[in-house]
Amino acid sequence: MTGKRSAQGSPYFKVRRSRVHGRGAFALRRIRKGTRIVEYLGDRVSHQEADRRYEDRDERDNHTFLFIVDARTVIDAGVGGNDARYMNHSCNPNCETVIEDKRVFVEAIRTIQPGEELNYDYQLGRSPDDPSDVDEIYACHCGQPNCRGTMLWPPKKKPERRRPLSSRAAKEPAKRGTGTARKGKQKLKKRTRTAAR
Ligand SMILES: [Zn+2]
């Protein structure tokens, strides 16, 4: 995981334990503003397939490795992903994600000093059937003065581009809201990272 020699590593950062969340990516050198640091890699699948892979996930699990490329494609970094997936969310990030030719890249939006944790705004999507405490599940601990307290994008800034499970939910009535629905695992819309809006 320490960069240069690892096939999946980046010379710009290494992955280690983060105080923000799980593991994080930390700069190994000074990174100039505008530097393309790493490509977000993983299995490229349809939204339908991504839904299928994560529909049984525990709703309290706040890890997310899915990144929306466009209306057709989602990158699942849980399969064949590289170290880019360890970059944490921040509400005042030093990086941003850029989509180019249907590929996702992480670029520095300011100069980053060695040892700094690399991060970007996940802008996680919301879903009408989110649990009421979804912002707590996806609580942000970035510690920035402008922290919005959640990794989710604020509601109603811009309409969501797609609602895959709402159509499916119509075909599967009464799966939610029944007596046992709140117990254990529950079908939820997959949680996806998105690029700058
Ligand atoms: Zn924050």
Residues whose N, C-alpha, C, O or C-beta is under 5 A from the ligand:
A	BS01	ZN	S90 C91 C140 H141 C142 G143 C147 R148 G149
